[in-house]
Amino acid sequence: MRHSHSRELLLVALAGLFIASPAWAQTPPDFLKGLTGVNVKVVFDEGHGTGGAARKALTGDLGLESGPIQAETELRLRQAGMKILPSTSRSSFSPTLVIAVGAAGTKAVLVHIALWELATLDRGSLRWTASTWEQEAVMQDNTAIQIREEIRDNVSAFLNQWLADNGK
């Protein structure tokens, strides 16, 4: 009887995550206000325990390359009026829009885009990097064209939020 109860609680918790996620996952209004530029970084996740097979599937089998994705993203950001900042060094950190593409199981692909910025905690002067905006999608049985389109959609969502927050 206890096993059945645990299963019900798990199902309720999962359903709650999917139902509640839009409310807590949204960026607060004006959260991107004042952001003038970003550094763009594209990464292909190795996949945990795959020995690099996930990266090979994305870059080799599907033919995805970070260079063209980064160049297209930077062009779209520039066209919207955002500055493209140089890559950061260990001694300094600039806001970075990270586009991560990785395996989510054996046939699924996760596209995750996040803005990472330097943040100060309220309870002191500790400064650390934190994700201040993010969006992701899990896709199944994909082509490179579908993955690139999902990346474009996520970048558009970021740009729309940025434009709205900055009155453009």
N, C-alpha and C positions, 0 to 999 in steps of 0.2 A: 504494500500500500504506500509506503514511503517513497519508493521509486517513482510511482505514478504522480505523486504530489510534486516531486522535484522536477519532473518533466513539465508539468503544468506551469510551475513557477518560471522555468526557463523560457517557455513559449510566451508567457505574458511579458517577461522582461524584454525579449527580442521584439515582440510586437510593439511594446512601448518605445523602444529605440527608433523603430521605423516611423511610428506615428509622431513622436515628439521631435525627431531630429530637425525638421525645418525650423522650429521655433528656437532651438538653442544653437543651431549651426550657422544661422545667419549672422553676418557682420552687422554690428550696431550702425545706425545712421551716422554719417560723417566720419566713420572710422578711418577712411583713407584720405580725409581732408588734409591738405598741406603736403601730401606726398608728391614730390616733383620728379623723381626718377628712381629707376631700379637697375640692378644688375640682373641678367638673365642667365640661368644655368639649367641645362637639360641633362638628366641622368637616367640611365637604364638600370633598374634594380637587378641585382644578381639573382634574387630569389633565394629564400632560405633553404638550405639543404639540397640544392639542385646542382651544385658543382659548376655553376655558370651556364647551365642549359637554358635557363630562362632568358638570360641576356643574348645568348646565341640565337634563340628562337626569334627574338625581337629584331636584332640587328642583322643576323644572317638570313634566316628563313623568310622573314617579312621585309627585310631590306630597309628598316628604319635607321636613320642616321641623325645624330644630335645636331650637327652643323646646320643642315637645312631647316630643321625645326626651330633652332635658336635664331637663325637669320630672319625667318618669316615672323616669328614672335616679336623680335626687336623692331622690325619694319612696322608692324601693326601698332606697337606702342608709340613709336616716333610719330606716325601719322596722326595719332590721337593727341599728340602734344606732350608726351612723357619723355624725359631725358633717359638715355641709356648710360648707365654708370659703368666705369671700368670694374674689372674683377677685383675682389677684395683680397687683401693680404692678411696675414695672421695678426698684424698690429692694428688693423682698422677693419671696420665692417660697414658695408653700405646695404641698404634694403635690397634683398635678393628675391626675385621671383623664380622659384624652383619648379620645374616641370619634371615630374618623376613618372616613368612608365615602367611597370613591372608585372611579373606574373602573379596572378591571384588564383592559385590552383593549377590544374594541368591544362585547361583550355581557356581560361579567363585572363584578361589583362586589366590591370588597375591603372588608370590615368589620374594622377594626383597633382594639383597645382596649389602651391602655397607661397605666400609672401612672408619672408623671414626678415625681422627687424630687430634692432637692439632695443631692449626694454629694461626699465628700472622697476623693481618690485616696490610696492607701496610700503612694506614694512622695513625698508632700509635702503641702502645705497647699492645693493647688489644689482649689477647690470649683466644681462644675459640675452641671448637671442631667443626670440619667441615667434611662433607663427601667428600673424595678426589677420590673415585672410586665407581661406582655403576652400577648395572645392574638389570633388573627386567623382569618378564614375567607374564602375566595374562593367566590363564588356565581355561578351562571350563569342567564340568562333569569329575572330576578327581578321580583317585585311589591314594592310598598312594605310590604305585610304580611309577606312573607318576610324582607325586610331588617330590619324592626323586631323580628321574632322572633329573628333571629340576634344582634342587638344585645342583646336580653334574655338570650339564652343565654350570651353572653360576660360580661355584667354578673353573671349568676348564678355563673359560674365564679370571677370575682373575689371576689364576696361569700362563696362557699363556702370559698375559700382564706383569706380574711380571718377568717372565723368560726372555722375550724379552727386557724389560727395563734394566735388570741387566746382559745382555750378557751371559746368561746361555743356 
